């Protein structure tokens, strides 16, 4: 240390008795050890332990969040699969072939893009009219359940309008 400056020091006295042949204490060996470094390092050790505890807590929190995220992703995948099944069923129901016995001069075939997993809003319909029939083809922008549902509503609305007005061009104005 510096001369004349106060310096914090810690000491540990150790007293060891030396016994004589009769078992009585004859001497005491007094030894003092400087333990300043050990005492002053205690807060650092406690801080390291605290940091390790915080680290373990953060790791546990991270693990819990990762598990939660994994569960939510799985729920999202299942919900997406359910939505897709509903949309596919809706699209297939809406795109059934017209009555071919009544319309021997009509053939339809719907083929989505190769490898496409998306259900879209494509549709067609054949509406009987007095003395003929009307054919409608449409495409709703988008994919999935919303597009399939919109396609179903538009198809039904246009078919009803054509059937009621018996004029396809006027039905488009409605």
N, C-alpha and C positions, 0 to 999 in steps of 0.2 A: 504494500500500500504506500501511500504518500506520507511523509513525515508530518506529524502534527494534525493529521486529518482523522476524523472518526471513521472507523471501519467496523462493520458488523461481523462478528465472529461467533461461532458456536463451538462449545467444547463438551466433551463427554468424559467425565472422570471415572476411572475404574480403580477400585480399591481391592487388593487381593491380600488376605491374611497369610502369614507364614507361621505355621505352628511348630512349637518345640517338641522334644521327645516326650514331654508329659502331656501334650495335646493342648497346651495353652498358647495363646497368640504371643509370639515373640516379636514379630515385625509386621508392618503393613507396607506393602508395595503400592505406592500411589502413582498411577499413570494417567495422563490426560491426553486424549486424542482430539485433534481438530476435525470436527464434523461439519464445518461451515458449508462446504461444497454439497454435502449430502442434504443438509437442511434446506439450503437455498434452491436445490433442484427439485424439491418436493412439489411446489406449484407447477413446475414444468411437467412432472410425471402425472400429476392430477389432470393437467390440461391435455396431455396426450391420451390419458384414459378417457377423458370427456370427449375428445375428438374421435377416438375409436368408437365410443358409444353413439355419438352423432352419426358417424359413418355407417354403423350397423343399422341405426334407425332409418337412415336414408336408403340403404340397400333394401330393407324390409318394405319401406314405402314404395320404392321403385318396383319391387317384385309384385306387391299387391296391385299397383296400378297396371302393370303389364298383364297380370291375370285378368283384371277387370276389363281391360281393352280387348284381350283375346276373347272373353265371353261375349262382349258387345259385338265384336266382329262376327262371331259365330251366329248370334241372334240376327244380325243384319243379313248374313248369307242365307239363313233360313227364311227370313221375311222376303228377301228378293226372290228366292226359289218359289215360294208360295205365290207371290205376285205374278211371276212369270207363268206358273201353271194356270192361274186364273185367266190371265191374258190370252194364253194359247187356247184354252177351252172356249173363251169368248170369241176369239177370232175364228176358230174352227166351226163354231156354231153359226156364226154369221156368214161364213163362206161356203156353206153347203151348196151342192149342185141344185140347180133349178129342176122343176118337174120335167124330166126329159121325155116322158110319155106324152105330155101335152106340147112339148117344144122339141120336136124331132130335128129341127134345123138349128139347134143351139148346142154348143159344147163349151164347157168352161174348164179352165185349169189354172190353179194358182200355184206359182212356184216362187218362194222367197229367194232372196240372194243366196248363192251357195255359201254354206258354212255360217250363215247368219244365225246368231242366237237371239236376236232381238225380235220381239213381236211388234209389228208396226200397225199402222192404220189403213192399210190397203183394203179396198172392198169392191165388190161388184154386186149387182142385183139385176134380176129380170122381173119386170112388172107386166102382168097381162093387161091389155087394153082392148076395147071393142075393135075387133078386126085386126089385131096385131099384138105387138108387145114392145116394151121399151127396155133398153139396156142401159144401165148406169155403172160407171166405173169411177172410183174416187180414191184419194189418198189423203189421210189426215197426217199432218206434220207431227213427228215425235215417235216414240217407241214405248213399249210397256203397256201397263194396264190403262193408263190415262188415254193413250192413243187408241187402244182397242175399244174402250168405252165410248170415246168420242165418235169413232167409226161406227159403232152400233147405233148411236143416236142419230147421226147424219143419214145413215142408210135407211133407218126406219122412217125418219121424217121425209126424206126424198121419195121413198116408195109410197108413203101415204099421200103425199102431195100429187104425185103422178097418177095414182089410182083414183083420187078424188077429182082431179081436173081433166084427166084423159088427154092432157097435152104436156109432153115432157118439157118443152121449151118454157111454158108458163110456170111449170113446177119449180124451175130453177130460179124464178123471180120471187118466189114466196119466201 
